[in-house]
Amino acid sequence: MADRPRLTTTAGAPVADNNNAKTVGRHGPVLLEDYQLIEKLAHQNRERIPERVVHAKGWGAYGTFTVTEDITRYTRAAIFSQVGKQTEMLARFSTVAGEQGAADAERDVRGFSLKFYTEEGNWDIVGNNTPVFFVADPYKFPDFIHTQKRHPRTNMRSATAMWDFWSLCPESLHQVTILMSDRGIPTAPMFMNGYGSHTFSFWNSNDERFWVKFHFKTKQGHRHFTNREAEQVIAKSRESYQEELYSTIERGEYPKWDLFVQIMPEGEEGDFEQKTGWSAFDLTKVWPHGMYPLIKVGEMELNKNPDNYFVHIEQSAFNPSNVVPGIGFSPDRMLQGRLFSYPDAHRYRIGTHYDALEPNKPRCPVFHYHQGGEMPFGLRTNPDAYYEPNSFNGPVEDPSVKEPPHRYAGEVNRYDYRAEADHFSQPKALFNLFDDAQKERLFHNIAEAMNGIPQFIEDRQLALFDQVEPAYGAGVRQALAKVKSESDSEKQTSISTSHSASAAE
């Protein structure tokens, strides 16, 4: 016992007895003066923080990013300054819809969030395992998320709400097709790609801007579950992703991804829209690789499990507005909306100074004039220089890192470019990439997900599949007929069994 640390209260006072409450006599009531008991119970009541509204269930690890190719002609970002350079980073993967207790192996989009601790501040990529999303305008994001959550009356997930929304939003077709395909249930985080999804921008030392898409390609290969395989996994464990990621890293089998970028020089976006029929900044669309090929950048490796999940993963806060000199934004509407909603969510969930928490704090010096608020730990400002400008050696601005201006200008209005966009050719191209077996699984996955929804919603969604490709709609219709027949048969068997049991009684 002599070599073990002494147990204390949070204020540092030593604890003599950590097993028995202070009472009046052997069997008397507990005293209010037992401050050590009160502290212990009070902290237990506050061990949880609000879970994320979306991406609540997640798994993560630390690692390193290594530059393997020179892209300094596109960006001045310090993380890419030289080949061979390594940067510490943190990754968190997640499902979108499920709560913290949800099963890992559910059919859902997976979050793919990365934080790079660069010498000029933290750079975060907050993306998904798909290159597109269901909606293109942030005004519709809360509505979409409501369809993925529990129905206010039944408190259950609603297939009717999901398909009603999707069938009224043709722009969702591309993402729905990916979600219902084989890639809808990766077997573990290391067997899926990651994407920044949005259009971001690079700018170089000559103040030239380039639009950019980020792609993280898994080096472990793609592995996916069918619905039946996922059900078997969930029946045994709801933590299959956590088990796989944690144990893989503990064994020293470090998962890796290659980072690629697509580059579009600023000014080409107009020609791009004329050629393709959609905006380069539309989150529901991809840039064709034939027009903008993948350019290799570097390699990401996850090689360290956090020593405390709550501290490092649950408190982690990934924020698309965390950029560094050389990396910027674009007119992508969904990205613009997330620049507000993500830091706002973090301030609500984990506090005003969330960026000072262990997994979020930069590894470079931090100087600012924020003060006060809840738990302002880690502030490094000079106490005499608590405003700016000042005469007391406080931090000052650095014009050398000023970002070049965007070229965009126009009238302020609520523009709807989605009504004019082509929402069908990209889902069609994806559908035609599938072989016959992949198409059959796609049809069956959709049919199982649609089974039981109102007929008018089913008809509306099938009409959208027909517009993508007649074979798409026909295949889903056939699968629906089969699933409905099987469902009716199961119900009849259940009724017969119930009647037989009643007769026996």
QUIGIJO-V231505 format. One record per helix or strand of 3 or more residues. SS is the DSSP state (h for helix, s for strand). FROM is the first residue (numbers start at 1). LEN is the number of residues. If there is no record, write none. Layout:
BEGIN
<<SS | FROM | LEN> <SS | FROM | LEN>>
END
This chain:
BEGIN
<<h | 35 | 11> <s | 58 | 10> <h | 78 | 3> <s | 86 | 10> <s | 110 | 9> <s | 121 | 8> <h | 138 | 11> <h | 159 | 9> <h | 170 | 10> <h | 182 | 3> <h | 189 | 3> <s | 200 | 4> <s | 209 | 10> <h | 227 | 10> <h | 240 | 11> <s | 256 | 10> <h | 269 | 8> <s | 295 | 10> <h | 309 | 6> <h | 333 | 18> <h | 354 | 3> <h | 399 | 3> <h | 418 | 3> <h | 425 | 9> <h | 436 | 15> <h | 455 | 14> <h | 470 | 35>>
END
